[in-house]
């Protein structure tokens, strides 16, 4: 499979991996042959990249972090609960209780991740940008859990931070939809409304019998930053709970790598670089270092250019050194076709990735 910008798709290509809508339902199945009208439709619904079938990379299999059943059930529970809560009265006064299914979903997610010897943060399934809150909640949960596993948290600690991550944006169910989904820049008043989702989320979760209190603090503090520039309380460094710091990194990363109504998604290496701009000020340096070591910054199927001038496709990632993937070289320094061969950048330290293909078909500098 190959990862291709929607702007570079051509009629006749076949979809290599399913595309989902915001409810987790299949929008386009794998194997579907793309037509001009389908390509235009993908562009209209803000899909930035898709996987296509490719003879040269047919052996490259892209697997998800979760089993389909677990993933679909998680999205179903989040969607159902959040939709019921939207606009419902009495929620923040304790007149409404969350479904016990969240705990069961968390156990299933942890069971799936436990089957992976060395789980990594991978580019996840492609979704539309509409009502992305449900998908974002699950993504942030998965990323946070991968970090927690790498950090060495116990199963119970992972369960708490996982629930906090899955429900970190629950307060947005009480924010007007016109603000949450506004395509343009928020006004100062609208931004104040949006910021309130952290405190609203805390009030919803803090007295829930099925939700640990620390999960409520994750909702409250996930926008706090170690230099005090975050919200709602402007907490600094040790005043912010460790779980919320992990969640803040995962939340920011997913926001950058997801298509939104008002912006296109970054590729993973671009998002990691953007996070590192805030190292030591917004985010803890040690947490960013662990994050960098657990994220596949060059996803499988991505077209890359090497310092040798050759170009190829990322076909394998070593969890020990994810920034040094195996590249299947397809063209030489002058762009001429070559007999495909694989170059393991983990063993060839003199060669580095210098460019990747950007959304618009141009080349974006890698850092």
C-alpha positions as CSV (number, residue, x, y, z in Angstrom):
1,X,0.0,0.0,0.0
2,X,1.0,3.5,-0.6
3,X,0.0,6.7,1.2
4,X,-1.0,9.4,-1.4
5,X,-2.3,12.9,-1.1
6,X,-5.9,13.3,-2.4
7,X,-4.6,16.0,-4.7
8,X,-2.4,13.5,-6.5
9,X,-5.0,10.7,-6.9
10,X,-5.9,9.5,-10.4
11,X,-9.0,7.8,-11.7
12,X,-8.5,4.0,-11.8
13,X,-6.5,3.8,-8.5
14,X,-7.9,1.4,-6.0
15,X,-8.5,2.2,-2.4
16,X,-6.1,0.2,-0.1
17,X,-7.7,1.0,3.3
18,X,-11.2,1.8,4.3
19,X,-12.3,5.4,4.9
20,X,-14.7,6.0,7.8
21,X,-17.1,8.8,8.6
22,X,-17.2,10.5,12.0
23,X,-19.4,7.8,13.4
24,X,-16.9,5.1,12.6
25,X,-19.0,3.7,9.8
26,X,-17.4,2.7,6.5
27,X,-17.7,5.4,3.9
28,X,-15.6,3.8,1.2
29,X,-14.5,0.1,1.4
30,X,-11.0,-1.0,0.5
31,X,-10.6,-2.2,-3.1
32,X,-13.0,0.4,-4.5
33,X,-11.8,1.8,-7.8
34,X,-11.6,5.6,-7.7
35,X,-13.4,7.7,-10.2
36,X,-13.1,11.4,-10.9
37,X,-16.4,12.0,-9.0
38,X,-15.2,9.9,-6.0
39,X,-11.9,11.8,-5.9
40,X,-13.7,15.2,-5.9
41,X,-16.0,13.9,-3.2
42,X,-12.9,13.0,-1.0
43,X,-11.6,16.5,-1.5
44,X,-14.9,18.0,-0.5
45,X,-15.1,16.1,2.7
46,X,-11.6,17.1,3.7
47,X,-9.8,13.8,3.4
48,X,-6.1,14.8,3.0
49,X,-4.4,11.4,2.4
50,X,-5.5,7.9,1.6
51,X,-3.9,4.5,1.1
52,X,-4.1,3.1,-2.4
53,X,-3.2,-0.4,-3.7
54,X,0.1,-0.4,-5.4
55,X,1.9,-3.4,-7.1
56,X,5.3,-2.3,-6.0
57,X,4.2,-2.2,-2.3
58,X,1.5,-4.8,-2.3
59,X,3.3,-6.6,0.6
60,X,3.1,-3.5,2.8
61,X,0.2,-4.2,5.2
62,X,-1.2,-1.4,7.2
63,X,-2.8,-2.6,10.5
64,X,-4.7,-0.7,13.1
65,X,-3.8,-0.3,16.7
66,X,-7.1,-1.9,17.7
67,X,-9.2,-4.8,16.4
68,X,-12.1,-3.5,14.3
69,X,-14.7,-4.8,16.8
70,X,-13.0,-2.9,19.7
71,X,-12.6,0.3,17.7
72,X,-16.1,0.3,16.4
73,X,-17.6,-0.4,19.9
74,X,-15.5,2.4,21.4
75,X,-16.6,4.9,18.8
76,X,-20.2,3.7,19.2
77,X,-20.2,4.3,23.0
78,X,-18.5,7.7,22.8
79,X,-20.8,8.9,20.0
80,X,-24.0,7.6,21.7
81,X,-23.1,9.1,25.1
82,X,-21.9,12.4,23.8
83,X,-24.9,12.8,21.6
84,X,-27.3,12.1,24.5
85,X,-25.4,14.7,26.6
86,X,-25.4,17.5,24.0
87,X,-27.8,20.1,25.2
88,X,-29.2,17.9,28.0
89,X,-30.1,19.8,31.2
90,X,-28.9,19.1,34.6
91,X,-25.7,17.4,33.5
92,X,-23.2,19.5,35.5
93,X,-25.4,19.4,38.6
94,X,-25.2,15.6,38.9
95,X,-28.6,14.7,37.4
96,X,-27.0,12.7,34.6
97,X,-24.7,9.7,34.9
98,X,-22.3,8.2,32.3
99,X,-22.9,4.7,31.0
100,X,-20.9,1.9,32.6
101,X,-19.9,0.8,29.1
102,X,-16.9,3.2,29.2
103,X,-15.2,1.0,31.7
104,X,-15.8,-2.1,29.6
105,X,-14.6,-0.3,26.5
106,X,-11.4,0.7,28.3
107,X,-10.7,-2.9,29.3
108,X,-11.1,-4.0,25.7
109,X,-8.7,-1.3,24.5
110,X,-6.1,-2.3,27.1
111,X,-6.5,-6.0,26.1
112,X,-5.9,-5.2,22.5
113,X,-2.8,-3.1,23.2
114,X,-1.5,-5.8,25.5
115,X,-1.3,-8.2,22.6
116,X,1.2,-5.9,20.9
117,X,4.8,-6.5,21.9
118,X,5.9,-2.9,21.4
119,X,2.8,-0.7,20.6
120,X,3.6,2.5,18.6
121,X,1.7,5.6,17.7
122,X,0.8,5.1,14.1
123,X,-1.1,7.1,11.5
124,X,-4.6,5.8,12.2
125,X,-7.6,5.1,10.0
126,X,-8.8,7.9,7.6
127,X,-11.9,9.7,8.7
128,X,-14.0,12.6,7.5
129,X,-13.6,15.9,9.4
130,X,-17.2,16.3,10.3
131,X,-17.9,16.1,14.1
132,X,-14.5,14.8,14.6
133,X,-14.9,14.9,18.4
134,X,-15.6,11.2,18.7
135,X,-12.6,10.0,16.6
136,X,-10.4,12.6,18.4
137,X,-11.4,11.2,21.8
138,X,-10.5,7.7,20.8
139,X,-7.2,8.7,19.1
140,X,-6.1,10.7,22.1
141,X,-6.9,7.8,24.3
142,X,-4.8,5.4,22.2
143,X,-1.8,7.7,22.0
144,X,-1.9,8.4,25.7
145,X,-2.1,4.7,26.5
146,X,0.9,3.9,24.2
147,X,2.9,6.6,26.1
148,X,1.7,5.2,29.4
149,X,2.7,1.7,28.5
150,X,6.2,2.9,27.4
151,X,6.5,4.9,30.6
152,X,5.7,1.8,32.7
153,X,2.3,2.5,34.2
154,X,0.4,-0.4,35.8
155,X,-2.8,-1.8,34.3
156,X,-4.9,0.2,36.9
157,X,-2.9,3.4,36.2
158,X,-3.4,2.9,32.4
159,X,-7.1,2.4,33.0
160,X,-7.4,5.7,34.9
161,X,-5.4,7.7,32.4
162,X,-7.1,6.0,29.5
163,X,-10.6,7.0,30.8
164,X,-9.3,10.5,31.4
165,X,-8.1,10.7,27.8
166,X,-11.2,9.1,26.3
167,X,-13.4,11.6,28.2
168,X,-11.1,14.7,28.2
169,X,-13.3,16.7,25.8
170,X,-16.7,15.6,27.3
171,X,-17.2,19.2,28.3
172,X,-17.6,20.2,24.6
173,X,-21.0,18.5,24.6
174,X,-22.2,21.6,26.6
175,X,-20.6,24.1,24.2
176,X,-22.8,25.4,21.3
177,X,-22.2,23.4,18.2
178,X,-21.8,26.6,16.1
179,X,-18.7,27.4,18.3
180,X,-17.2,23.8,18.4
181,X,-17.6,23.4,14.6
182,X,-16.9,27.0,13.5
183,X,-14.8,26.9,10.3
184,X,-13.1,30.2,11.0
185,X,-11.2,31.9,13.8
186,X,-13.1,32.2,17.1
187,X,-13.9,35.6,18.5
188,X,-12.6,36.4,22.0
189,X,-16.0,35.6,23.5
190,X,-16.3,32.4,21.6
191,X,-12.8,31.3,22.7
192,X,-13.8,31.9,26.3
193,X,-16.8,29.7,25.8
194,X,-14.6,27.0,24.2
195,X,-12.1,27.2,27.1
196,X,-14.9,26.5,29.5
197,X,-15.1,22.9,28.3
198,X,-12.3,21.9,30.6
199,X,-14.1,23.0,33.8
200,X,-17.4,21.7,32.5
201,X,-15.8,18.4,31.8
202,X,-14.4,18.3,35.3
203,X,-17.8,19.0,36.8
204,X,-19.4,16.3,34.8
205,X,-16.8,13.6,35.7
206,X,-15.8,14.4,39.3
207,X,-18.8,12.8,41.0
208,X,-19.3,10.0,38.5
209,X,-19.5,6.6,40.4
210,X,-17.9,4.8,37.4
211,X,-15.1,7.3,36.7
212,X,-12.0,7.8,38.8
213,X,-11.5,11.3,40.2
214,X,-8.1,11.5,38.5
215,X,-9.8,11.1,35.1
216,X,-11.8,14.2,35.9
217,X,-8.6,16.1,36.6
218,X,-7.3,15.0,33.2
219,X,-10.4,16.8,31.6
220,X,-9.7,19.8,33.8
221,X,-5.9,20.1,33.1
222,X,-5.3,18.9,29.6
223,X,-4.9,22.4,28.3
224,X,-2.6,23.5,31.1
225,X,1.1,24.1,30.0
226,X,4.2,23.9,32.2
227,X,5.1,27.6,31.7
228,X,1.7,28.7,33.0
229,X,0.4,29.8,29.6
230,X,-2.4,27.2,29.5
231,X,-6.0,27.2,30.9
232,X,-8.2,27.2,32.8
233,X,-6.1,28.0,35.8
234,X,-2.7,28.9,34.4
235,X,-1.0,26.1,36.4
236,X,2.8,25.6,36.1
237,X,5.1,22.6,36.1
238,X,4.5,20.4,39.2
239,X,1.1,21.9,39.7
240,X,-0.2,20.0,36.7
241,X,-0.8,16.3,37.2
242,X,1.5,14.0,35.3
243,X,-1.4,12.3,33.6
244,X,-2.7,15.6,32.2
245,X,0.8,16.4,30.9
246,X,0.9,13.2,28.8
247,X,-2.6,13.9,27.7
248,X,-1.7,17.4,26.6
249,X,1.0,16.1,24.3
250,X,-1.3,13.4,22.8
251,X,-4.2,15.9,22.4
252,X,-2.0,18.5,20.6
253,X,-0.5,15.8,18.3
254,X,-3.8,14.5,17.2
255,X,-5.2,18.0,16.6
256,X,-2.2,18.7,14.3
257,X,-2.5,15.4,12.4
258,X,-6.3,15.4,11.9
259,X,-8.2,17.1,9.2
260,X,-10.4,19.8,10.6
261,X,-13.0,22.1,9.2
262,X,-10.6,25.0,9.2
263,X,-7.2,23.3,8.5
264,X,-5.5,20.4,6.7
265,X,-3.7,17.7,8.6
266,X,0.1,17.8,9.2
267,X,2.1,14.7,8.5
268,X,3.5,13.1,11.7
269,X,7.1,14.4,11.3
270,X,5.7,17.9,10.9
271,X,3.6,17.6,14.1
272,X,6.5,16.2,16.1
273,X,8.6,19.1,15.1
274,X,5.9,21.6,16.0
275,X,5.6,19.9,19.4
276,X,9.3,20.3,20.0
277,X,9.1,24.0,19.6
278,X,7.3,23.9,22.9
279,X,9.9,21.7,24.7
280,X,10.6,22.9,28.2
281,X,7.9,25.7,27.9
282,X,4.7,24.0,27.0
283,X,5.6,20.4,27.4
284,X,8.1,18.4,29.5
285,X,11.2,17.6,27.5
286,X,11.4,14.1,28.8
287,X,7.8,13.4,27.9
288,X,8.4,14.7,24.4
289,X,11.5,12.5,24.0
290,X,9.5,9.4,24.9
291,X,6.8,10.5,22.6
292,X,9.2,11.0,19.7
293,X,10.6,7.5,20.4
294,X,7.1,5.9,20.2
295,X,5.6,7.7,17.2
296,X,6.1,6.5,13.6
297,X,7.0,9.9,12.2
298,X,7.4,8.4,8.7
299,X,4.2,6.3,8.2
300,X,4.2,3.1,6.3
301,X,3.5,3.8,2.6
302,X,4.8,7.3,2.7
303,X,6.9,8.5,-0.3
304,X,10.2,10.0,0.8
305,X,13.3,11.4,-0.7
306,X,16.8,10.5,0.6
307,X,19.9,12.5,1.0
308,X,21.4,10.4,-1.8
309,X,18.8,11.9,-4.2
310,X,17.0,8.6,-4.4
311,X,13.2,8.3,-3.7
312,X,11.1,5.5,-2.4
313,X,8.4,4.2,-0.1
314,X,8.6,3.5,3.7
315,X,7.9,-0.2,3.9
316,X,9.0,-1.2,7.5
317,X,9.4,0.5,10.8
318,X,11.6,-0.7,13.7
319,X,10.0,0.2,17.0
320,X,13.5,0.7,18.5
321,X,14.4,3.4,16.0
322,X,11.1,4.6,14.3
323,X,12.8,7.6,12.8
324,X,15.1,5.3,10.8
325,X,12.7,3.2,8.7
326,X,13.3,0.8,5.8
327,X,12.8,2.5,2.5
328,X,12.1,0.6,-0.8
329,X,14.0,2.7,-3.3
330,X,12.1,3.1,-6.6
331,X,14.0,5.9,-8.4
332,X,17.5,7.2,-8.7
333,X,19.0,10.7,-8.1
334,X,17.7,12.0,-11.4
335,X,14.3,10.5,-11.0
336,X,15.0,7.6,-13.2
337,X,13.3,4.3,-12.4
338,X,15.5,1.7,-10.8
339,X,15.1,-2.0,-9.9
340,X,13.4,-1.7,-6.5
341,X,15.7,-2.5,-3.5
342,X,15.4,-1.9,0.2
343,X,17.6,0.4,2.2
344,X,17.5,0.1,6.0
345,X,18.3,3.5,7.4
346,X,18.9,1.9,10.7
347,X,22.1,0.4,9.3
348,X,22.9,3.1,6.8
349,X,23.4,6.0,9.1
350,X,25.0,8.2,6.5
351,X,21.7,8.4,4.6
352,X,18.8,10.5,5.9
353,X,15.3,11.4,4.8
354,X,15.3,15.0,3.5
355,X,11.9,15.4,1.9
356,X,8.4,13.9,1.9
357,X,5.6,14.5,-0.5
358,X,3.2,17.3,0.7
359,X,-0.5,17.5,0.4
360,X,-0.4,19.8,-2.6
361,X,2.0,17.5,-4.5
362,X,4.9,19.8,-3.7
363,X,7.8,18.7,-1.5
364,X,7.7,19.6,2.1
365,X,11.0,19.8,4.0
366,X,11.4,17.2,6.6
367,X,13.1,18.1,9.9
